[in-house]
């Protein structure tokens, strides 16, 4: 079991692409995750996108359409179908994937697994639908997600530890995180569910995560725009876009940290 740190210099500029369509906080984290998936190289088909959402991530992260996307939210499924980033998009649960045993060579899942209460059932289903030797790649928040936030950090620095802990818990609850574990816990869980050849790395360093926290509040106008127009970025403002890009780019381009708010895993079914 090793900690992966490789980076492909040929990756597209995912941050620039995301800032055209999504709020700053989402652009930063999703751009980093796009790069991590891109660094996996060409995926072996058929590929399942577990928790595909509205399909935006897949449309940017992957250089060709994935074979199947699955999600529970009906509106997201409709949006994903319009984006055509998947051959087929179906409604279904991660704990009861509508596919036969060994149907996929690859399963990808981006910041989805932590939102599913039944983690054991999810990992068992992923193993079931993967063929032997199949790849499972996914990103999740780490055990440091709450305490590396700017709000938590500032409150702890001034001695308000209980308020700092409360802020972190509120953010996790607001984000609907059921699983924010240490890498060692994930390694044990993956091994127990039949996955090996596990590579992992932290992503989103402490400074980047503080910016991610601030960016949620900077993104309030995007939320208002989405509610009014159905688009996060209904019009382009080059000066604002340039400023946000300059602010977030150092965090997007930073190397994998020794300790981070998120963890990316790539493993294979035994």
WOCOR-V342637 format. One record per pair of residues at least 12 apart in sequence whose C-alpha atoms are under 10 Angstrom apart, sorted by the first residue. I is the first residue (numbers start at 0). J is the second residue. D is the distance in whole Angstrom. If there is no record, write none. Layout:
i=(I | I)
j=(J | J)
d=(D | D)
This chain:
i=(0 | 0 | 0 | 0 | 0 | 0 | 0 | 1 | 1 | 1 | 1 | 1 | 2 | 2 | 2 | 2 | 2 | 2 | 2 | 2 | 3 | 3 | 3 | 3 | 3 | 3 | 3 | 3 | 3 | 4 | 4 | 4 | 4 | 4 | 4 | 4 | 4 | 4 | 4 | 5 | 5 | 5 | 5 | 5 | 5 | 6 | 6 | 6 | 6 | 6 | 6 | 6 | 7 | 7 | 7 | 7 | 7 | 7 | 8 | 8 | 9 | 9 | 9 | 10 | 10 | 10 | 10 | 10 | 10 | 10 | 11 | 11 | 11 | 11 | 11 | 11 | 12 | 12 | 12 | 12 | 12 | 12 | 13 | 13 | 13 | 13 | 13 | 13 | 13 | 13 | 13 | 13 | 13 | 14 | 14 | 14 | 14 | 14 | 14 | 14 | 14 | 14 | 14 | 14 | 14 | 14 | 15 | 15 | 15 | 15 | 15 | 15 | 16 | 16 | 17 | 17 | 17 | 17 | 17 | 17 | 18 | 18 | 18 | 18 | 18 | 18 | 18 | 18 | 19 | 19 | 19 | 19 | 19 | 19 | 19 | 19 | 20 | 20 | 20 | 20 | 20 | 20 | 20 | 20 | 21 | 21 | 21 | 21 | 21 | 21 | 21 | 21 | 21 | 22 | 22 | 22 | 22 | 22 | 22 | 22 | 22 | 22 | 22 | 22 | 23 | 23 | 23 | 23 | 23 | 23 | 23 | 23 | 23 | 23 | 23 | 23 | 23 | 23 | 23 | 24 | 24 | 24 | 24 | 24 | 24 | 24 | 24 | 24 | 24 | 24 | 25 | 25 | 25 | 25 | 26 | 26 | 26 | 26 | 26 | 27 | 27 | 27 | 27 | 27 | 27 | 27 | 27 | 27 | 27 | 27 | 27 | 28 | 28 | 28 | 28 | 28 | 28 | 28 | 28 | 28 | 28 | 29 | 29 | 29 | 29 | 29 | 29 | 29 | 30 | 30 | 30 | 30 | 30 | 30 | 31 | 31 | 31 | 31 | 31 | 31 | 31 | 32 | 32 | 32 | 32 | 32 | 32 | 32 | 32 | 32 | 32 | 32 | 32 | 33 | 33 | 33 | 33 | 33 | 33 | 34 | 34 | 34 | 34 | 34 | 35 | 35 | 35 | 35 | 35 | 35 | 35 | 35 | 36 | 36 | 36 | 36 | 36 | 36 | 36 | 36 | 36 | 36 | 37 | 37 | 37 | 39 | 39 | 40 | 40 | 41 | 41 | 41 | 42 | 42 | 42 | 42 | 42 | 42 | 42 | 42 | 42 | 43 | 43 | 43 | 43 | 43 | 43 | 44 | 44 | 44 | 44 | 44 | 44 | 44 | 44 | 45 | 45 | 45 | 45 | 45 | 45 | 45 | 45 | 45 | 46 | 46 | 46 | 46 | 46 | 46 | 46 | 46 | 46 | 46 | 46 | 46 | 46 | 46 | 46 | 46 | 46 | 47 | 47 | 47 | 47 | 47 | 47 | 47 | 47 | 47 | 47 | 47 | 47 | 47 | 47 | 47 | 47 | 47 | 47 | 47 | 47 | 47 | 48 | 48 | 48 | 48 | 48 | 48 | 48 | 48 | 48 | 48 | 48 | 48 | 48 | 48 | 48 | 49 | 49 | 49 | 49 | 49 | 49 | 49 | 49 | 49 | 49 | 49 | 49 | 49 | 49 | 49 | 49 | 49 | 49 | 50 | 50 | 50 | 50 | 50 | 50 | 50 | 50 | 50 | 50 | 50 | 50 | 50 | 50 | 50 | 50 | 50 | 50 | 50 | 51 | 51 | 51 | 51 | 51 | 51 | 51 | 51 | 51 | 51 | 51 | 51 | 51 | 51 | 51 | 51 | 51 | 51 | 52 | 52 | 52 | 52 | 52 | 52 | 52 | 52 | 52 | 52 | 52 | 52 | 52 | 52 | 52 | 53 | 53 | 53 | 53 | 53 | 53 | 53 | 53 | 53 | 53 | 53 | 53 | 53 | 53 | 54 | 54 | 54 | 54 | 54 | 54 | 54 | 54 | 54 | 54 | 54 | 54 | 54 | 54 | 54 | 55 | 55 | 55 | 55 | 55 | 55 | 56 | 56 | 56 | 57 | 57 | 57 | 57 | 57 | 57 | 57 | 57 | 58 | 58 | 58 | 58 | 58 | 59 | 60 | 61 | 62 | 63 | 63 | 64 | 64 | 64 | 64 | 64 | 64 | 65 | 65 | 65 | 65 | 65 | 65 | 65 | 65 | 65 | 66 | 66 | 66 | 66 | 66 | 66 | 66 | 67 | 67 | 67 | 67 | 67 | 67 | 67 | 67 | 67 | 68 | 68 | 68 | 68 | 68 | 68 | 68 | 68 | 68 | 68 | 68 | 68 | 69 | 69 | 69 | 69 | 69 | 69 | 69 | 69 | 69 | 69 | 70 | 70 | 70 | 70 | 70 | 70 | 70 | 70 | 71 | 71 | 71 | 71 | 71 | 72 | 72 | 72 | 72 | 73 | 73 | 73 | 75 | 75 | 76 | 76 | 76 | 77 | 77 | 92 | 92 | 92 | 93 | 93 | 93 | 93 | 93 | 93 | 93 | 93 | 93 | 93 | 93 | 94 | 94 | 94 | 94 | 94 | 94 | 94 | 94 | 94 | 94 | 94 | 95 | 95 | 95 | 95 | 95 | 96 | 96 | 96 | 96 | 96 | 97 | 97 | 98 | 98 | 98 | 98 | 99 | 99 | 99 | 100 | 100 | 100 | 100 | 100 | 100 | 100 | 101 | 101 | 101 | 101 | 101 | 101 | 101 | 101 | 102 | 102 | 102 | 102 | 102 | 103 | 103 | 103 | 103 | 103 | 103 | 103 | 103 | 103 | 104 | 104 | 104 | 104 | 104 | 104 | 104 | 104 | 104 | 104 | 105 | 105 | 105 | 105 | 105 | 105 | 105 | 105 | 105 | 105 | 105 | 106 | 106 | 106 | 106 | 106 | 106 | 106 | 106 | 106 | 106 | 106 | 107 | 107 | 107 | 107 | 107 | 107 | 107 | 108 | 108 | 108 | 108 | 108 | 109 | 109 | 109 | 109 | 109 | 110 | 110 | 110 | 110 | 110 | 110 | 110 | 110 | 111 | 111 | 111 | 111 | 111 | 112 | 112 | 112 | 112 | 112 | 112 | 112 | 113 | 113 | 113 | 113 | 113 | 113 | 113 | 113 | 113 | 113 | 113 | 114 | 114 | 114 | 114 | 114 | 114 | 114 | 115 | 115 | 115 | 115 | 116 | 116 | 116 | 116 | 117 | 117 | 118 | 118 | 118 | 119 | 119 | 119 | 119 | 120 | 121 | 122 | 122 | 122 | 122 | 122 | 122 | 122 | 123 | 123 | 123 | 123 | 124 | 125 | 125 | 126 | 126 | 126 | 126 | 126 | 126 | 126 | 127 | 127 | 129 | 129 | 129 | 130 | 130 | 130 | 131 | 131 | 131 | 131 | 132 | 132 | 132 | 132 | 132 | 132 | 132 | 133 | 133 | 133 | 133 | 133 | 134 | 134 | 134 | 134 | 134 | 134 | 134 | 134 | 135 | 135 | 135 | 135 | 135 | 135 | 135 | 136 | 136 | 136 | 136 | 136 | 136 | 136 | 136 | 137 | 137 | 137 | 137 | 137 | 137 | 138 | 138 | 138 | 138 | 138 | 138 | 138 | 138 | 138 | 139 | 139 | 139 | 139 | 139 | 139 | 139 | 139 | 139 | 139 | 139 | 139 | 140 | 140 | 140 | 140 | 140 | 140 | 140 | 140 | 140 | 140 | 140 | 140 | 140 | 140 | 141 | 141 | 141 | 141 | 141 | 141 | 141 | 141 | 141 | 141 | 141 | 141 | 141 | 141 | 142 | 142 | 142 | 142 | 142 | 142 | 142 | 142 | 142 | 142 | 143 | 143 | 143 | 143 | 143 | 143 | 143 | 143 | 143 | 143 | 143 | 144 | 144 | 144 | 144 | 144 | 144 | 144 | 144 | 144 | 144 | 144 | 144 | 145 | 145 | 145 | 145 | 145 | 145 | 145 | 145 | 145 | 145 | 145 | 145 | 146 | 146 | 146 | 146 | 146 | 146 | 146 | 146 | 146 | 146 | 147 | 147 | 147 | 147 | 147 | 147 | 147 | 147 | 147 | 147 | 147 | 148 | 148 | 148 | 148 | 148 | 148 | 148 | 148 | 148 | 148 | 148 | 148 | 148 | 148 | 149 | 149 | 149 | 149 | 149 | 149 | 149 | 149 | 149 | 149 | 149 | 149 | 150 | 150 | 150 | 150 | 150 | 150 | 150 | 150 | 150 | 150 | 151 | 151 | 151 | 151 | 151 | 151 | 151 | 151 | 151 | 152 | 152 | 152 | 152 | 152 | 153 | 154 | 170 | 179 | 179 | 179 | 180 | 180 | 181 | 181 | 182 | 182 | 182 | 182 | 182 | 182 | 182 | 185 | 185 | 185 | 186 | 186 | 186 | 186 | 189 | 189 | 189 | 189 | 190 | 190 | 190 | 192 | 192 | 193 | 193 | 193 | 193 | 194 | 194 | 194 | 194 | 194 | 195 | 195 | 195 | 195 | 195 | 196 | 196 | 196 | 196 | 196 | 197 | 197 | 197 | 197 | 197 | 198 | 198 | 198 | 198 | 198 | 199 | 199 | 199 | 199 | 199 | 200 | 200 | 200 | 200 | 200 | 200 | 200 | 200 | 200 | 200 | 201 | 201 | 201 | 201 | 201 | 201 | 201 | 201 | 201 | 201 | 201 | 202 | 202 | 202 | 202 | 202 | 202 | 202 | 202 | 202 | 202 | 202 | 202 | 202 | 203 | 203 | 203 | 203 | 203 | 203 | 203 | 203 | 203 | 203 | 203 | 204 | 204 | 204 | 204 | 204 | 204 | 204 | 204 | 204 | 204 | 204 | 205 | 205 | 205 | 205 | 205 | 206 | 206 | 206 | 207 | 207 | 207 | 207 | 207 | 207 | 207 | 207 | 208 | 208 | 208 | 208 | 209 | 210 | 210 | 210 | 211 | 211 | 214 | 214 | 217 | 218 | 220 | 221)
j=(186 | 195 | 196 | 197 | 198 | 199 | 266 | 196 | 197 | 198 | 199 | 200 | 197 | 198 | 199 | 200 | 201 | 257 | 263 | 264 | 197 | 198 | 199 | 200 | 201 | 255 | 263 | 264 | 265 | 35 | 198 | 199 | 200 | 201 | 202 | 254 | 255 | 256 | 257 | 35 | 38 | 39 | 200 | 254 | 255 | 34 | 35 | 37 | 38 | 39 | 254 | 255 | 34 | 35 | 37 | 38 | 39 | 40 | 34 | 38 | 34 | 37 | 38 | 33 | 34 | 35 | 36 | 37 | 38 | 60 | 30 | 33 | 34 | 37 | 59 | 60 | 30 | 31 | 33 | 34 | 251 | 252 | 26 | 27 | 29 | 30 | 31 | 32 | 33 | 34 | 59 | 60 | 251 | 26 | 27 | 28 | 29 | 30 | 31 | 33 | 34 | 244 | 247 | 248 | 251 | 252 | 27 | 30 | 240 | 241 | 244 | 248 | 30 | 59 | 29 | 30 | 33 | 55 | 56 | 59 | 30 | 231 | 232 | 235 | 240 | 241 | 243 | 244 | 231 | 232 | 233 | 234 | 235 | 236 | 237 | 240 | 55 | 221 | 230 | 231 | 232 | 233 | 234 | 235 | 55 | 218 | 221 | 222 | 225 | 230 | 231 | 232 | 233 | 214 | 215 | 217 | 218 | 219 | 220 | 221 | 222 | 225 | 231 | 232 | 210 | 211 | 213 | 214 | 215 | 216 | 217 | 218 | 219 | 221 | 240 | 243 | 244 | 246 | 247 | 208 | 210 | 211 | 212 | 213 | 214 | 215 | 216 | 217 | 218 | 247 | 211 | 214 | 215 | 218 | 211 | 214 | 244 | 247 | 251 | 203 | 207 | 208 | 210 | 211 | 214 | 243 | 244 | 247 | 248 | 250 | 251 | 110 | 202 | 203 | 207 | 208 | 211 | 247 | 250 | 251 | 261 | 55 | 56 | 59 | 60 | 109 | 110 | 251 | 56 | 59 | 60 | 248 | 251 | 252 | 60 | 202 | 203 | 250 | 251 | 252 | 253 | 56 | 60 | 109 | 110 | 137 | 138 | 202 | 203 | 251 | 261 | 262 | 263 | 56 | 57 | 59 | 60 | 61 | 109 | 59 | 60 | 61 | 251 | 252 | 60 | 136 | 137 | 138 | 200 | 202 | 263 | 264 | 60 | 61 | 107 | 108 | 109 | 136 | 137 | 138 | 263 | 265 | 60 | 61 | 62 | 136 | 265 | 61 | 62 | 61 | 62 | 63 | 61 | 62 | 63 | 65 | 104 | 105 | 106 | 107 | 134 | 103 | 104 | 105 | 106 | 133 | 134 | 65 | 66 | 102 | 103 | 104 | 105 | 106 | 133 | 65 | 66 | 67 | 102 | 103 | 104 | 105 | 106 | 129 | 64 | 65 | 66 | 67 | 68 | 85 | 86 | 102 | 103 | 104 | 105 | 106 | 107 | 129 | 133 | 134 | 135 | 65 | 66 | 67 | 68 | 69 | 85 | 87 | 88 | 96 | 98 | 102 | 103 | 104 | 105 | 106 | 107 | 108 | 125 | 128 | 129 | 135 | 65 | 66 | 67 | 68 | 69 | 70 | 85 | 88 | 105 | 106 | 107 | 108 | 109 | 136 | 137 | 67 | 68 | 69 | 70 | 91 | 92 | 93 | 96 | 106 | 107 | 108 | 109 | 110 | 111 | 112 | 121 | 125 | 137 | 68 | 69 | 70 | 71 | 72 | 75 | 76 | 90 | 91 | 92 | 93 | 107 | 108 | 109 | 110 | 111 | 112 | 114 | 115 | 67 | 68 | 69 | 70 | 71 | 72 | 75 | 76 | 79 | 84 | 85 | 88 | 89 | 107 | 108 | 109 | 110 | 111 | 68 | 69 | 70 | 71 | 72 | 73 | 74 | 75 | 76 | 77 | 78 | 79 | 88 | 109 | 111 | 68 | 70 | 72 | 73 | 74 | 75 | 76 | 77 | 78 | 79 | 80 | 81 | 82 | 84 | 68 | 69 | 70 | 75 | 76 | 77 | 78 | 79 | 80 | 81 | 82 | 83 | 84 | 85 | 88 | 75 | 78 | 79 | 82 | 83 | 84 | 79 | 84 | 109 | 79 | 82 | 83 | 84 | 85 | 107 | 108 | 109 | 79 | 82 | 83 | 84 | 85 | 84 | 84 | 84 | 84 | 84 | 85 | 82 | 83 | 84 | 85 | 86 | 87 | 83 | 84 | 85 | 86 | 87 | 88 | 105 | 106 | 107 | 84 | 85 | 86 | 87 | 88 | 103 | 105 | 84 | 85 | 86 | 87 | 88 | 89 | 98 | 103 | 106 | 80 | 84 | 85 | 86 | 87 | 88 | 89 | 90 | 91 | 106 | 107 | 108 | 85 | 87 | 88 | 89 | 90 | 91 | 92 | 93 | 96 | 97 | 88 | 89 | 90 | 91 | 92 | 93 | 96 | 111 | 89 | 90 | 91 | 92 | 93 | 89 | 90 | 91 | 92 | 89 | 90 | 91 | 88 | 90 | 88 | 89 | 90 | 89 | 90 | 115 | 121 | 124 | 111 | 112 | 115 | 117 | 118 | 120 | 121 | 122 | 123 | 124 | 125 | 115 | 116 | 117 | 118 | 119 | 120 | 121 | 122 | 123 | 124 | 125 | 120 | 121 | 123 | 124 | 125 | 121 | 124 | 125 | 127 | 128 | 124 | 128 | 124 | 127 | 128 | 129 | 127 | 128 | 129 | 124 | 125 | 126 | 127 | 128 | 129 | 130 | 125 | 126 | 127 | 128 | 129 | 130 | 131 | 133 | 127 | 128 | 129 | 130 | 133 | 125 | 126 | 127 | 128 | 129 | 130 | 131 | 133 | 134 | 128 | 129 | 130 | 131 | 132 | 133 | 134 | 135 | 267 | 268 | 125 | 128 | 129 | 130 | 132 | 133 | 134 | 135 | 136 | 267 | 268 | 125 | 126 | 128 | 129 | 133 | 134 | 135 | 136 | 137 | 265 | 267 | 125 | 134 | 135 | 136 | 137 | 138 | 265 | 135 | 136 | 137 | 138 | 139 | 136 | 137 | 138 | 139 | 263 | 137 | 138 | 139 | 140 | 176 | 261 | 262 | 263 | 137 | 138 | 139 | 140 | 176 | 137 | 138 | 139 | 140 | 176 | 177 | 178 | 138 | 139 | 140 | 141 | 174 | 175 | 176 | 177 | 178 | 179 | 180 | 139 | 174 | 175 | 176 | 177 | 178 | 179 | 175 | 176 | 177 | 178 | 175 | 176 | 177 | 178 | 177 | 178 | 177 | 178 | 188 | 188 | 189 | 191 | 192 | 192 | 192 | 135 | 188 | 189 | 191 | 192 | 193 | 194 | 189 | 191 | 192 | 193 | 192 | 192 | 268 | 189 | 192 | 193 | 194 | 267 | 268 | 269 | 193 | 268 | 267 | 268 | 269 | 267 | 268 | 269 | 194 | 267 | 268 | 269 | 194 | 195 | 196 | 266 | 267 | 268 | 269 | 194 | 266 | 267 | 268 | 269 | 194 | 195 | 196 | 197 | 265 | 266 | 267 | 268 | 194 | 197 | 264 | 265 | 266 | 267 | 268 | 197 | 198 | 199 | 263 | 264 | 265 | 266 | 267 | 199 | 262 | 263 | 264 | 265 | 266 | 199 | 200 | 201 | 202 | 261 | 262 | 263 | 264 | 265 | 176 | 178 | 179 | 180 | 185 | 201 | 202 | 260 | 261 | 262 | 263 | 264 | 171 | 176 | 178 | 179 | 180 | 181 | 201 | 202 | 203 | 259 | 260 | 261 | 262 | 263 | 178 | 179 | 180 | 181 | 182 | 185 | 201 | 202 | 258 | 259 | 260 | 261 | 262 | 263 | 178 | 179 | 180 | 181 | 182 | 184 | 259 | 260 | 261 | 262 | 167 | 179 | 180 | 181 | 205 | 208 | 258 | 259 | 260 | 261 | 262 | 167 | 168 | 170 | 171 | 179 | 180 | 203 | 205 | 208 | 259 | 260 | 261 | 163 | 164 | 165 | 166 | 167 | 168 | 169 | 170 | 171 | 179 | 208 | 260 | 163 | 164 | 165 | 166 | 167 | 168 | 205 | 208 | 209 | 260 | 167 | 203 | 204 | 205 | 206 | 207 | 208 | 209 | 212 | 259 | 260 | 163 | 166 | 167 | 170 | 205 | 206 | 207 | 208 | 209 | 210 | 211 | 212 | 213 | 260 | 163 | 166 | 167 | 205 | 206 | 207 | 208 | 209 | 210 | 211 | 212 | 213 | 162 | 163 | 164 | 165 | 166 | 167 | 170 | 209 | 212 | 213 | 163 | 164 | 165 | 166 | 167 | 168 | 170 | 209 | 212 | 164 | 166 | 167 | 205 | 209 | 209 | 166 | 212 | 260 | 261 | 262 | 261 | 262 | 261 | 262 | 199 | 200 | 201 | 261 | 262 | 263 | 264 | 199 | 262 | 264 | 198 | 199 | 264 | 266 | 264 | 266 | 267 | 268 | 266 | 268 | 269 | 268 | 269 | 266 | 267 | 268 | 269 | 265 | 266 | 267 | 268 | 269 | 265 | 266 | 267 | 268 | 269 | 265 | 266 | 267 | 268 | 269 | 264 | 265 | 266 | 267 | 268 | 263 | 264 | 265 | 266 | 267 | 262 | 263 | 264 | 265 | 266 | 255 | 256 | 257 | 258 | 259 | 261 | 262 | 263 | 264 | 265 | 254 | 255 | 256 | 257 | 258 | 259 | 260 | 261 | 262 | 263 | 264 | 250 | 251 | 253 | 254 | 255 | 256 | 257 | 258 | 259 | 260 | 261 | 262 | 263 | 250 | 251 | 253 | 254 | 255 | 256 | 258 | 259 | 260 | 261 | 262 | 250 | 251 | 253 | 254 | 255 | 256 | 257 | 258 | 259 | 260 | 261 | 250 | 256 | 258 | 259 | 260 | 249 | 250 | 259 | 247 | 248 | 249 | 250 | 251 | 253 | 259 | 260 | 250 | 259 | 260 | 261 | 260 | 246 | 247 | 250 | 247 | 250 | 243 | 247 | 243 | 231 | 232 | 233)
d=(9 | 8 | 6 | 5 | 6 | 8 | 10 | 8 | 7 | 5 | 7 | 9 | 8 | 5 | 5 | 5 | 9 | 10 | 10 | 9 | 9 | 6 | 5 | 5 | 9 | 9 | 9 | 9 | 9 | 10 | 9 | 8 | 6 | 9 | 10 | 8 | 6 | 9 | 10 | 9 | 8 | 9 | 10 | 9 | 9 | 8 | 8 | 9 | 6 | 9 | 8 | 9 | 8 | 9 | 8 | 5 | 9 | 9 | 10 | 9 | 10 | 9 | 9 | 9 | 6 | 9 | 10 | 7 | 8 | 10 | 10 | 9 | 8 | 9 | 9 | 9 | 8 | 10 | 10 | 9 | 10 | 10 | 8 | 9 | 8 | 5 | 8 | 9 | 7 | 7 | 7 | 8 | 9 | 6 | 6 | 9 | 8 | 5 | 8 | 9 | 9 | 8 | 8 | 7 | 7 | 9 | 10 | 8 | 9 | 9 | 7 | 9 | 8 | 8 | 8 | 7 | 10 | 9 | 9 | 8 | 9 | 10 | 8 | 10 | 7 | 10 | 8 | 8 | 9 | 7 | 9 | 9 | 7 | 10 | 10 | 8 | 9 | 10 | 8 | 6 | 5 | 8 | 9 | 9 | 9 | 9 | 8 | 10 | 10 | 8 | 5 | 6 | 10 | 8 | 8 | 9 | 5 | 9 | 9 | 6 | 8 | 10 | 6 | 7 | 10 | 8 | 10 | 6 | 7 | 10 | 7 | 6 | 10 | 9 | 9 | 7 | 9 | 10 | 8 | 10 | 8 | 5 | 7 | 8 | 5 | 5 | 9 | 8 | 7 | 9 | 8 | 8 | 8 | 9 | 9 | 10 | 10 | 9 | 10 | 9 | 9 | 10 | 9 | 7 | 9 | 10 | 9 | 7 | 8 | 8 | 6 | 10 | 9 | 8 | 9 | 9 | 8 | 10 | 9 | 8 | 9 | 10 | 7 | 9 | 9 | 9 | 9 | 10 | 9 | 9 | 8 | 10 | 7 | 10 | 10 | 8 | 8 | 9 | 6 | 8 | 9 | 9 | 8 | 8 | 9 | 9 | 7 | 8 | 9 | 10 | 10 | 10 | 8 | 8 | 9 | 7 | 5 | 8 | 9 | 10 | 7 | 10 | 9 | 10 | 9 | 10 | 10 | 9 | 10 | 9 | 8 | 10 | 7 | 8 | 9 | 10 | 9 | 8 | 9 | 9 | 9 | 9 | 7 | 7 | 8 | 9 | 9 | 10 | 10 | 9 | 9 | 9 | 9 | 10 | 10 | 9 | 8 | 7 | 9 | 10 | 9 | 9 | 6 | 6 | 10 | 8 | 8 | 8 | 7 | 10 | 7 | 6 | 7 | 9 | 10 | 7 | 6 | 8 | 8 | 5 | 5 | 7 | 9 | 10 | 9 | 6 | 5 | 6 | 9 | 9 | 10 | 9 | 6 | 6 | 5 | 6 | 7 | 9 | 10 | 9 | 10 | 7 | 6 | 5 | 6 | 8 | 9 | 10 | 10 | 10 | 10 | 9 | 7 | 8 | 6 | 5 | 6 | 8 | 10 | 9 | 9 | 10 | 7 | 8 | 6 | 5 | 6 | 9 | 8 | 9 | 9 | 6 | 5 | 6 | 8 | 10 | 10 | 9 | 6 | 5 | 7 | 9 | 9 | 7 | 9 | 7 | 6 | 5 | 8 | 10 | 8 | 9 | 10 | 9 | 9 | 7 | 5 | 5 | 8 | 9 | 10 | 10 | 10 | 9 | 9 | 8 | 9 | 6 | 8 | 9 | 6 | 8 | 10 | 10 | 9 | 5 | 6 | 6 | 9 | 10 | 8 | 8 | 8 | 10 | 9 | 8 | 10 | 9 | 7 | 8 | 10 | 9 | 8 | 8 | 6 | 8 | 7 | 9 | 9 | 5 | 7 | 10 | 8 | 7 | 10 | 10 | 9 | 10 | 9 | 9 | 10 | 8 | 4 | 6 | 7 | 5 | 4 | 8 | 9 | 8 | 10 | 8 | 10 | 10 | 8 | 8 | 9 | 7 | 4 | 8 | 9 | 6 | 8 | 6 | 8 | 9 | 10 | 9 | 7 | 7 | 10 | 8 | 10 | 9 | 8 | 9 | 9 | 9 | 6 | 8 | 10 | 10 | 9 | 9 | 7 | 8 | 5 | 8 | 9 | 10 | 8 | 9 | 8 | 9 | 10 | 7 | 5 | 5 | 7 | 10 | 9 | 6 | 5 | 6 | 8 | 10 | 10 | 10 | 10 | 9 | 5 | 5 | 6 | 9 | 9 | 10 | 9 | 5 | 6 | 5 | 6 | 8 | 10 | 9 | 10 | 9 | 9 | 6 | 8 | 6 | 5 | 6 | 9 | 9 | 10 | 10 | 10 | 10 | 9 | 6 | 5 | 6 | 6 | 8 | 8 | 8 | 9 | 8 | 7 | 5 | 6 | 7 | 8 | 10 | 10 | 8 | 5 | 5 | 6 | 9 | 10 | 7 | 9 | 10 | 9 | 7 | 10 | 10 | 10 | 6 | 7 | 7 | 10 | 10 | 9 | 9 | 10 | 9 | 9 | 8 | 9 | 9 | 8 | 5 | 9 | 10 | 7 | 8 | 9 | 10 | 7 | 8 | 9 | 5 | 5 | 8 | 8 | 6 | 8 | 8 | 8 | 10 | 7 | 9 | 9 | 7 | 8 | 9 | 8 | 10 | 9 | 10 | 9 | 7 | 10 | 8 | 6 | 9 | 9 | 10 | 9 | 5 | 5 | 7 | 8 | 9 | 8 | 6 | 4 | 4 | 4 | 7 | 9 | 9 | 5 | 6 | 7 | 10 | 9 | 10 | 9 | 6 | 5 | 6 | 10 | 7 | 9 | 9 | 6 | 6 | 8 | 8 | 5 | 6 | 9 | 10 | 10 | 10 | 9 | 7 | 8 | 9 | 5 | 5 | 6 | 8 | 9 | 10 | 7 | 9 | 9 | 7 | 8 | 6 | 5 | 6 | 8 | 10 | 10 | 10 | 8 | 6 | 5 | 6 | 9 | 9 | 8 | 6 | 5 | 7 | 9 | 8 | 5 | 5 | 7 | 9 | 7 | 5 | 5 | 7 | 10 | 9 | 10 | 10 | 8 | 8 | 7 | 10 | 9 | 8 | 8 | 7 | 10 | 9 | 9 | 8 | 9 | 6 | 7 | 10 | 10 | 8 | 5 | 6 | 5 | 7 | 9 | 9 | 8 | 6 | 5 | 6 | 7 | 10 | 9 | 8 | 7 | 8 | 10 | 9 | 6 | 8 | 9 | 10 | 9 | 8 | 9 | 8 | 10 | 10 | 8 | 10 | 10 | 10 | 9 | 8 | 10 | 6 | 9 | 9 | 10 | 10 | 6 | 8 | 10 | 9 | 9 | 10 | 7 | 7 | 8 | 9 | 6 | 9 | 10 | 9 | 9 | 7 | 10 | 9 | 7 | 9 | 10 | 8 | 6 | 6 | 9 | 9 | 9 | 9 | 5 | 5 | 6 | 9 | 8 | 5 | 5 | 8 | 9 | 10 | 10 | 10 | 7 | 6 | 5 | 7 | 9 | 10 | 8 | 6 | 5 | 6 | 8 | 10 | 9 | 10 | 7 | 6 | 4 | 6 | 9 | 10 | 8 | 6 | 5 | 7 | 9 | 9 | 10 | 9 | 9 | 7 | 6 | 4 | 6 | 9 | 9 | 8 | 7 | 9 | 10 | 10 | 10 | 9 | 6 | 5 | 7 | 8 | 10 | 8 | 8 | 5 | 8 | 9 | 9 | 9 | 10 | 9 | 6 | 4 | 6 | 9 | 8 | 5 | 5 | 6 | 7 | 10 | 8 | 9 | 9 | 7 | 5 | 5 | 6 | 9 | 9 | 5 | 5 | 5 | 8 | 10 | 9 | 7 | 8 | 9 | 10 | 8 | 8 | 8 | 9 | 10 | 8 | 7 | 5 | 8 | 10 | 8 | 10 | 9 | 8 | 7 | 9 | 10 | 9 | 8 | 8 | 4 | 7 | 9 | 8 | 9 | 8 | 4 | 7 | 9 | 7 | 7 | 9 | 10 | 8 | 8 | 7 | 10 | 9 | 6 | 9 | 9 | 10 | 10 | 9 | 8 | 10 | 9 | 6 | 8 | 9 | 6 | 7 | 9 | 8 | 7 | 9 | 9 | 7 | 9 | 8 | 9 | 9 | 6 | 5 | 8 | 8 | 6 | 9 | 9 | 10 | 10 | 9 | 9 | 9 | 10 | 7 | 4 | 7 | 8 | 6 | 7 | 9 | 7 | 10 | 10 | 7 | 8 | 10 | 8 | 8 | 9 | 4 | 7 | 8 | 6 | 6 | 9 | 10 | 9 | 10 | 9 | 10 | 9 | 10 | 8 | 10 | 9 | 9 | 9 | 9 | 10 | 10 | 9 | 10 | 9 | 8 | 9 | 9 | 10 | 7 | 10 | 9 | 10 | 10 | 9 | 9 | 9 | 9 | 10 | 10 | 8 | 10 | 9 | 10 | 9 | 9 | 9 | 9 | 10 | 8 | 6 | 6 | 10 | 6 | 5 | 5 | 6 | 9 | 6 | 5 | 6 | 6 | 8 | 5 | 6 | 8 | 9 | 7 | 6 | 4 | 7 | 10 | 8 | 6 | 5 | 6 | 9 | 7 | 5 | 4 | 6 | 8 | 7 | 8 | 8 | 9 | 9 | 8 | 6 | 5 | 7 | 9 | 10 | 6 | 6 | 7 | 6 | 5 | 7 | 6 | 4 | 6 | 9 | 10 | 10 | 9 | 8 | 5 | 6 | 9 | 8 | 5 | 7 | 5 | 6 | 7 | 7 | 8 | 8 | 9 | 8 | 7 | 9 | 5 | 6 | 6 | 9 | 8 | 10 | 8 | 9 | 8 | 6 | 8 | 7 | 5 | 7 | 8 | 10 | 9 | 8 | 6 | 7 | 10 | 7 | 10 | 8 | 10 | 8 | 5 | 8 | 9 | 9 | 9 | 9 | 8 | 7 | 9 | 10 | 9 | 8 | 8 | 9 | 9 | 9 | 9 | 10 | 9 | 9 | 9)
